[in-house]
Amino acid sequence: MAIMNNITFIFIFIMVVSLWSCSSTFNRIVKMHVFIENELGPNNTLTVHCKSKDDDLGEHNVDFQDNYEWSFYENFFFTTLYWCRIWWYDHHQLVWVHNDMFDSNNDEEDLGCEYKGTMYSCVRRAQWDGIYFVQLNGEFKKIYNWSR
């Protein structure tokens, strides 16, 4: 009887892993690469401080037409979340946003990432009027407004 239970368990385990690996969800268990681009204009430095539950990536200054980037693998349960405080000064006035920059709970359309061979590329762009995420069609969509 114990042998039969072990065989049943192994069979079910193999079936679950096989079905899971064939699903489209499996394709998201790859390296995620997030870029935050500064497109605010010349002489505007963007400051970025991103965190997850487990990692504090520190504070980084990003010059115009440069970017800050990091990579990670999503966790097994697809609950990876990175949030960032991003700010800059517009004529000596603080302009900021504090929101999610990567949330694996979002559906693929809202995730703001493009699959590129071996990884997902998640591009966020800081512009004068807000933060934009790249879409599946390669265009950018405004996701967050700046707080002033």
TABELKA-V104001 format. One record per backbone hydrogen bond with DSSP energy under -0.5 kcal/mol. NH is the residue of the N-H (numbers start at 0). CO is the residue of the C=O. If there is no record, write none. Layout:
# TABELKA-V104001
[[NH CO] [NH CO]]
This chain:
# TABELKA-V104001
[[4 0] [5 1] [6 2] [7 3] [8 4] [9 5] [10 6] [11 7] [12 8] [13 9] [14 10] [15 11] [16 12] [17 13] [18 14] [19 15] [20 16] [21 17] [22 18] [22 19] [25 19] [25 22] [26 22] [26 23] [27 24] [28 25] [29 27] [30 117] [31 71] [32 119] [33 69] [34 121] [35 67] [36 34] [36 123] [37 65] [38 36] [38 125] [43 40] [44 42] [45 61] [46 86] [47 59] [48 84] [49 57] [50 82] [51 54] [56 49] [56 54] [59 47] [61 45] [62 60] [64 37] [65 62] [67 35] [69 33] [71 31] [73 29] [77 74] [81 101] [82 50] [83 98] [84 48] [85 83] [85 96] [86 46] [87 94] [89 87] [89 92] [90 88] [92 89] [94 87] [95 146] [96 85] [98 83] [100 81] [101 81] [103 79] [105 102] [109 106] [110 106] [111 107] [112 107] [113 120] [115 118] [117 115] [118 115] [119 30] [120 113] [121 32] [121 119] [122 120] [123 34] [124 131] [125 36] [126 124] [126 129] [129 126] [130 143] [131 124] [132 140] [133 122] [134 138] [137 134] [140 132] [142 130] [143 130] [146 95]]
